[in-house]
Amino acid sequence: MREISRRGLLGAGLGAAAAIGLAGCSTSGTEQAGATEGKGSDGRGRGTGPAKKDVRLIGDGSTADTGKQPHQPPAPVPLEPGQTPPQFVIFSWDGAGEVGNGLFPRFLELAKNHDAAMTFFLSGLYLLPESKKSMYRPPNNSVGASDIGYLTDDHVKETIKYVRQAWFDGHEIGTHFNGHFCAGSGSVANWSPAQWQSEIDQAISFVTQWRTNTGWTDLDPLPFDYRKELVGARTPCLLGQDNLLPTAKKLGWRYDASSPGGTQVWPQKRQGVWDLPLQAMPFPGHSFEVLSMDYNILANQSHNSTKGMPSRYPGWRKQATGAYLAGFDRAYTTNRAPFYIGNHFEEWNGGIYMDAVEETLKKIADKPDVRLVSFKQFADWLDVQTPAVLDKLRTLGVGQAPEGGWNAFFKQV
């Protein structure tokens, strides 16, 4: 068996990454903002946004129904007999707030340049001004408490701007919930299904009522109905999935990306929800493996410090890149299991993990059969495959290629 490092086993959403009741969904009126949006093309068959007549405001106008999301891949189809499965790679971001370091737009641009879709797990508190923190009632914690803090008003505005752009660019907006409680009696590890429901209701409220909560009238609405858009999540520190899943199933969520300690094999459902965990991947220079998230690599390099020895940054950056590429190569050349990479918009250890993610994406994007998709898009693909095909794919272990090739492998399906 592969040994997984115990240091930093759980994914973090440290405050270092940022200073970091249901609303009605009736429609009312037509959006007049966003005059720069139009039904043009960016040269790659991608529309650049809806015409104003196609936009219907929802509730207080914080969100809007703008129709079908742009930049989506063709409808998925079942694998044909003997066909090699695509190599799915999902880049995802916890928190997804813009805090003035330019990382949100940096990776939106990178994704656009390589026709990649990603998943942004938005923290609901990132759209709630700190002046309104008393509105947040976290389970088992004091009113307004948050282990990731609140964004400044300017950063809330920037976050709204880039979440809007992300959706128009074809990315998925999931949730990272709100206060990010990972320790003590208030930890999400101890929450009941009903408490998860409360946390989700509040996250949705903060996203769908940011206009009321801020009083801002000069910003465009988010271009989606969040109750329909929201189909998956990642919990803080990868804790609490067992009690989240009953609530996720009740809400009709498609997947959950919260489980720690996953491996590079084809996924299955838990309680009717696709279980898409972070995975153990090779860690260059070590006999153990590391989870596929920036924080877990950091925890094994600088011992949880986000400001380690600068002289070691180049070597750590090379090691982080090597880990991601090794994880990719192991799946790509063998069982074609999907590969999930988790990140935060952070500048830990001089930003080396952001550089590692960028370099990894650039190196794998143009390889044959590679699909850089969101979790939602991957769930779409899984849902159209036959149970027999998925069962067969699950027989392949980590790093196990199909004996005799894919055509022979599927002959008995």
C-alpha positions as CSV (number, residue, x, y, z in Angstrom):
1,M,0.0,0.0,0.0
2,R,1.1,3.6,-0.6
3,E,2.0,5.5,2.5
4,I,0.3,8.9,2.8
5,S,2.0,11.6,4.8
6,R,0.1,12.2,8.0
7,R,1.4,15.8,8.1
8,G,-1.2,18.1,6.7
9,L,-3.5,15.3,5.8
10,L,-6.5,17.6,5.8
11,G,-7.0,20.3,3.2
12,A,-6.8,23.8,4.8
13,G,-8.5,27.0,4.0
14,L,-6.2,29.1,6.2
15,G,-6.9,32.7,7.0
16,A,-3.7,33.4,5.2
17,A,-5.4,32.8,2.0
18,A,-7.5,35.9,2.6
19,A,-7.9,38.4,5.4
20,I,-10.7,35.5,4.5
21,G,-32.9,32.3,5.9
22,L,-33.5,31.7,2.1
23,A,-34.1,34.6,-0.2
24,G,-37.0,34.7,-2.6
25,C,-36.4,33.7,-6.2
26,S,-39.1,35.6,-7.9
27,T,-38.2,37.4,-11.1
28,S,-38.7,41.1,-11.5
29,G,-37.6,43.4,-14.2
30,T,-34.9,43.4,-16.8
31,E,-31.2,44.0,-16.1
32,Q,-30.0,47.4,-17.4
33,A,-26.4,47.0,-16.3
34,G,-23.6,45.3,-18.2
35,A,-23.8,47.3,-21.4
36,T,-20.5,45.8,-22.5
37,E,-22.0,42.4,-22.6
38,G,-23.2,41.2,-26.0
39,K,-23.9,38.1,-28.0
40,G,-20.6,38.3,-29.8
41,S,-17.9,35.7,-30.1
42,D,-14.4,35.7,-28.7
43,G,-13.1,33.9,-31.8
44,R,-13.3,30.4,-30.5
45,G,-17.1,29.9,-30.8
46,R,-17.6,31.3,-27.4
47,G,-20.3,34.0,-26.7
48,T,-19.3,36.9,-24.6
49,G,-22.5,37.3,-22.6
50,P,-26.2,37.8,-22.9
51,A,-28.1,40.6,-24.6
52,K,-29.9,42.7,-22.0
53,K,-33.3,41.5,-23.2
54,D,-32.4,38.0,-22.2
55,V,-31.7,38.8,-18.5
56,R,-34.3,38.5,-15.8
57,L,-33.4,39.7,-12.3
58,I,-34.0,37.3,-9.4
59,G,-35.1,38.5,-6.0
60,D,-33.4,41.8,-5.1
61,G,-31.3,41.7,-8.3
62,S,-28.2,40.2,-6.7
63,T,-28.5,37.4,-9.2
64,A,-30.2,37.0,-12.6
65,D,-31.3,34.4,-15.0
66,T,-29.3,34.9,-18.1
67,G,-30.1,31.7,-19.9
68,K,-27.9,28.8,-20.7
69,Q,-24.3,29.1,-19.4
70,P,-21.8,29.9,-22.2
71,H,-18.7,27.9,-23.1
72,Q,-20.0,24.5,-22.2
73,P,-18.8,21.4,-23.9
74,P,-21.0,19.3,-26.1
75,A,-23.5,17.0,-24.3
76,P,-21.6,14.0,-23.0
77,V,-22.1,10.6,-24.6
78,P,-21.4,7.0,-23.4
79,L,-18.1,5.5,-24.1
80,E,-18.2,3.4,-27.3
81,P,-17.1,-0.3,-27.1
82,G,-13.3,-0.4,-26.8
83,Q,-12.9,3.4,-26.6
84,T,-10.1,4.8,-24.4
85,P,-11.6,6.9,-21.6
86,P,-10.8,10.6,-21.6
87,Q,-8.3,11.8,-19.0
88,F,-10.3,14.2,-16.9
89,V,-8.5,16.8,-14.8
90,I,-10.4,19.1,-12.5
91,F,-8.7,22.2,-11.1
92,S,-10.7,23.6,-8.1
93,W,-10.4,26.6,-5.8
94,D,-11.5,26.8,-2.2
95,G,-12.9,30.2,-1.0
96,A,-12.6,31.8,-4.4
97,G,-12.3,35.4,-3.1
98,E,-10.3,38.1,-4.8
99,V,-8.2,39.8,-2.1
100,G,-6.1,42.2,-4.2
101,N,-3.4,39.8,-5.2
102,G,-4.7,39.3,-8.7
103,L,-4.9,35.6,-8.5
104,F,-8.6,35.2,-9.5
105,P,-8.1,37.0,-12.8
106,R,-4.8,35.4,-13.4
107,F,-6.3,31.9,-13.4
108,L,-9.4,33.0,-15.3
109,E,-7.0,34.2,-18.0
110,L,-5.0,31.0,-17.9
111,A,-8.1,28.9,-18.2
112,K,-9.4,30.9,-21.1
113,N,-6.0,30.5,-22.9
114,H,-6.2,26.7,-22.6
115,D,-10.0,26.1,-23.0
116,A,-10.1,24.9,-19.5
117,A,-13.1,24.8,-17.1
118,M,-12.6,24.9,-13.4
119,T,-14.7,24.8,-10.2
120,F,-14.7,27.7,-7.8
121,F,-16.0,26.9,-4.3
122,L,-17.2,30.3,-3.2
123,S,-17.3,31.1,0.5
124,G,-20.6,32.8,1.2
125,L,-19.0,35.2,3.7
126,Y,-16.9,36.7,0.9
127,L,-20.0,38.5,-0.3
128,L,-21.1,39.7,3.1
129,P,-19.7,43.0,4.3
130,E,-18.0,42.8,7.7
131,S,-20.3,45.6,8.9
132,K,-23.2,43.0,8.6
133,K,-21.4,40.1,10.2
134,S,-24.1,39.8,12.9
135,M,-26.3,38.3,10.1
136,Y,-24.2,35.1,10.2
137,R,-25.3,32.5,12.7
138,P,-22.8,29.7,12.4
139,P,-23.7,26.4,14.0
140,N,-22.0,25.8,17.4
141,N,-20.1,29.2,17.1
142,S,-20.8,32.7,18.2
143,V,-22.8,35.1,16.1
144,G,-20.6,36.6,13.3
145,A,-17.6,34.4,14.1
146,S,-15.4,33.3,11.2
147,D,-12.0,31.5,11.1
148,I,-11.3,33.1,7.7
149,G,-12.5,36.6,8.6
150,Y,-14.3,38.9,6.2
151,L,-13.2,40.7,3.1
152,T,-12.9,44.4,2.8
153,D,-15.7,46.1,0.9
154,D,-13.4,46.6,-2.1
155,H,-12.5,43.0,-2.1
156,V,-16.1,41.9,-1.9
157,K,-16.8,44.0,-5.0
158,E,-13.8,42.4,-6.8
159,T,-15.0,39.0,-5.8
160,I,-18.5,39.7,-7.3
161,K,-16.8,40.9,-10.5
162,Y,-14.7,37.8,-11.0
163,V,-17.3,35.3,-9.9
164,R,-19.5,36.9,-12.6
165,Q,-16.8,36.6,-15.1
166,A,-16.0,33.0,-14.1
167,W,-19.5,31.9,-14.8
168,F,-19.6,33.7,-18.2
169,D,-16.3,32.0,-19.0
170,G,-17.9,28.6,-18.4
171,H,-16.7,27.7,-14.9
172,E,-18.7,26.2,-12.1
173,I,-19.6,28.1,-8.9
174,G,-19.9,25.7,-6.0
175,T,-19.7,26.4,-2.3
176,H,-17.0,26.3,0.4
177,F,-19.8,27.3,2.9
178,N,-19.0,30.2,5.3
179,G,-17.0,30.5,8.4
180,H,-14.4,27.6,7.9
181,F,-14.4,26.2,11.4
182,C,-11.9,23.3,11.7
183,A,-11.1,23.1,15.4
184,G,-12.7,22.8,18.8
185,S,-16.4,22.1,19.6
186,G,-17.5,24.4,16.8
187,S,-15.7,22.5,14.1
188,V,-17.7,21.4,11.1
189,A,-16.6,17.9,11.9
190,N,-19.2,18.0,14.7
191,W,-22.1,19.5,12.7
192,S,-25.4,17.6,12.2
193,P,-27.2,17.3,8.9
194,A,-29.6,20.0,10.2
195,Q,-26.7,22.3,11.0
196,W,-25.2,21.8,7.6
197,Q,-28.6,22.8,6.2
198,S,-28.5,26.0,8.2
199,E,-25.0,26.7,6.9
200,I,-26.0,26.1,3.3
201,D,-29.1,28.2,3.6
202,Q,-27.0,31.1,4.9
203,A,-24.3,30.7,2.2
204,I,-27.1,30.8,-0.4
205,S,-28.6,33.9,1.3
206,F,-25.3,35.8,1.3
207,V,-24.8,35.1,-2.4
208,T,-28.4,35.8,-3.5
209,Q,-28.9,38.9,-1.3
210,W,-25.5,40.7,-1.5
211,R,-27.3,43.7,-3.0
212,T,-29.6,44.1,0.0
213,N,-26.8,43.4,2.4
214,T,-24.4,45.9,0.9
215,G,-26.7,48.5,-0.4
216,W,-24.7,48.7,-3.6
217,T,-26.6,49.5,-6.7
218,D,-23.8,50.1,-9.2
219,L,-22.7,46.5,-9.7
220,D,-24.0,44.0,-12.2
221,P,-25.8,41.0,-10.8
222,L,-24.3,37.5,-10.7
223,P,-25.5,36.0,-14.0
224,F,-27.0,32.7,-12.6
225,D,-29.7,31.4,-10.3
226,Y,-27.6,30.1,-7.5
227,R,-30.1,27.6,-6.2
228,K,-29.9,25.9,-9.6
229,E,-26.2,26.5,-10.1
230,L,-25.1,25.0,-6.8
231,V,-24.7,21.3,-7.1
232,G,-21.6,20.5,-5.2
233,A,-19.2,21.6,-2.5
234,R,-15.9,21.1,-0.6
235,T,-16.1,21.3,3.2
236,P,-13.5,23.3,5.3
237,C,-10.4,21.2,6.0
238,L,-12.2,18.2,4.4
239,L,-14.2,17.6,7.5
240,G,-17.8,16.6,8.2
241,Q,-18.7,14.8,4.9
242,D,-20.6,12.0,6.6
243,N,-23.2,14.4,8.1
244,L,-23.2,16.7,5.0
245,L,-24.1,13.9,2.6
246,P,-27.7,13.4,3.8
247,T,-28.3,17.1,3.4
248,A,-26.6,17.2,0.0
249,K,-28.7,14.4,-1.2
250,K,-31.9,16.0,0.0
251,L,-30.9,19.2,-1.9
252,G,-30.3,17.3,-5.1
253,W,-26.6,18.0,-5.2
254,R,-24.7,16.0,-7.8
255,Y,-21.3,15.5,-6.0
256,D,-19.2,16.3,-3.0
257,A,-15.4,16.9,-3.1
258,S,-14.8,16.8,0.6
259,S,-13.4,13.4,1.4
260,P,-9.7,13.3,2.5
261,G,-7.4,10.5,1.5
262,G,-8.9,9.5,-1.8
263,T,-6.8,7.6,-4.4
264,Q,-6.5,7.8,-8.2
265,V,-9.3,5.3,-9.1
266,W,-12.6,5.8,-10.8
267,P,-15.2,7.2,-8.4
268,Q,-18.4,5.9,-7.0
269,K,-21.4,7.4,-5.2
270,R,-21.9,7.7,-1.5
271,Q,-25.5,8.1,-0.3
272,G,-26.5,8.9,-3.9
273,V,-23.9,11.6,-4.4
274,W,-20.7,11.3,-6.4
275,D,-17.8,11.2,-4.1
276,L,-14.9,13.1,-5.7
277,P,-12.1,13.3,-3.1
278,L,-8.7,14.8,-3.1
279,Q,-6.3,12.1,-4.0
280,A,-2.9,10.8,-2.9
281,M,-0.3,11.5,-5.5
282,P,3.4,10.7,-5.8
283,F,5.7,13.2,-3.9
284,P,9.1,13.5,-5.5
285,G,11.9,12.7,-3.2
286,H,9.7,10.9,-0.7
287,S,8.5,7.3,-0.2
288,F,5.1,8.6,1.0
289,E,2.4,10.3,-1.1
290,V,0.7,13.6,-0.6
291,L,-2.9,14.8,-1.1
292,S,-3.4,16.8,-4.3
293,M,-3.8,20.3,-2.7
294,D,-1.5,23.2,-2.3
295,Y,-1.8,23.3,1.4
296,N,-0.9,19.6,1.9
297,I,2.3,20.1,-0.2
298,L,3.2,23.1,1.9
299,A,2.6,21.2,5.1
300,N,5.2,18.7,4.1
301,Q,7.7,21.3,2.9
302,S,7.6,24.2,5.4
303,H,5.8,22.5,8.3
304,N,2.6,24.5,8.0
305,S,4.4,27.8,7.8
306,T,3.3,29.9,4.9
307,K,6.6,31.8,4.9
308,G,9.4,29.2,4.8
309,M,13.0,29.7,3.9
310,P,13.1,31.7,0.6
311,S,16.3,29.9,-0.4
312,R,14.2,26.7,-0.7
313,Y,11.4,28.1,-2.8
314,P,12.8,27.1,-6.2
315,G,13.3,23.5,-5.0
316,W,9.9,23.4,-3.4
317,R,8.2,24.8,-6.5
318,K,9.9,22.2,-8.7
319,Q,8.8,19.5,-6.2
320,A,5.2,20.7,-6.2
321,T,5.1,20.8,-10.0
322,G,6.6,17.4,-10.1
323,A,4.0,16.0,-7.7
324,Y,1.1,17.3,-9.9
325,L,2.7,16.0,-13.1
326,A,3.5,12.6,-11.5
327,G,-0.1,12.3,-10.4
328,F,-1.3,13.2,-13.9
329,D,1.1,10.9,-15.7
330,R,0.3,7.9,-13.5
331,A,-3.4,8.1,-14.4
332,Y,-2.9,9.2,-18.0
333,T,-0.7,6.3,-18.8
334,T,-2.6,3.6,-16.9
335,N,-6.2,3.6,-15.6
336,R,-7.2,7.0,-16.8
337,A,-8.8,7.8,-13.4
338,P,-9.9,11.4,-13.1
339,F,-7.3,13.7,-11.4
340,Y,-8.5,16.3,-8.9
341,I,-6.3,19.3,-7.9
342,G,-7.4,21.6,-5.1
343,N,-6.1,25.1,-4.5
344,H,-6.5,28.4,-2.7
345,F,-5.9,31.9,-4.1
346,E,-2.8,32.2,-1.9
347,E,0.8,33.5,-2.0
348,W,2.3,30.9,0.4
349,N,6.0,30.5,0.2
350,G,6.4,33.2,-2.3
351,G,3.5,32.0,-4.5
352,I,5.3,28.8,-5.6
353,Y,2.2,26.7,-5.5
354,M,0.3,29.0,-7.8
355,D,3.3,28.8,-10.2
356,A,3.2,25.0,-9.9
357,V,-0.5,24.8,-10.8
358,E,0.0,27.1,-13.8
359,E,3.0,25.1,-15.1
360,T,1.1,21.9,-14.6
361,L,-2.0,23.1,-16.5
362,K,0.1,24.4,-19.4
363,K,2.0,21.1,-19.7
364,I,-1.0,18.8,-19.8
365,A,-3.6,21.0,-21.6
366,D,-2.8,20.0,-25.1
367,K,-2.2,16.3,-24.6
368,P,-4.5,13.9,-26.5
369,D,-7.7,12.9,-24.7
370,V,-7.2,15.4,-21.9
371,R,-10.3,17.2,-20.8
372,L,-9.9,20.1,-18.3
373,V,-13.4,20.3,-16.8
374,S,-15.4,21.4,-13.8
375,F,-16.7,18.9,-11.3
376,K,-20.2,19.5,-12.6
377,Q,-19.1,18.8,-16.1
378,F,-17.4,15.6,-15.0
379,A,-20.6,14.5,-13.1
380,D,-22.5,15.1,-16.3
381,W,-20.2,12.6,-18.1
382,L,-20.4,10.1,-15.3
383,D,-24.2,10.2,-15.3
384,V,-24.5,9.1,-19.0
385,Q,-22.1,6.1,-18.7
386,T,-23.6,2.7,-18.3
387,P,-23.3,1.2,-14.8
388,A,-21.4,-1.8,-16.4
389,V,-18.8,0.5,-17.9
390,L,-18.2,2.4,-14.6
391,D,-18.1,-0.9,-12.7
392,K,-15.5,-2.2,-15.0
393,L,-13.4,1.0,-14.8
394,R,-13.5,0.7,-11.0
395,T,-11.7,-2.7,-11.2
396,L,-8.5,-0.9,-12.2
397,G,-6.3,0.0,-9.2
398,V,-4.0,3.0,-8.8
399,G,-1.5,2.9,-11.6
400,Q,-3.0,-0.2,-13.2
401,A,-3.3,-0.2,-16.9
402,P,-6.0,-2.4,-18.6
403,E,-4.5,-5.7,-19.6
404,G,-4.4,-6.1,-23.3
405,G,-5.4,-2.5,-23.9
406,W,-8.8,-0.7,-23.7
407,N,-10.4,-2.6,-26.5
408,A,-9.8,-6.0,-24.8
409,F,-10.6,-4.6,-21.4
410,F,-14.1,-3.6,-22.4
411,K,-14.9,-6.7,-24.5
412,Q,-16.5,-8.4,-21.5
413,V,-18.7,-5.4,-20.5
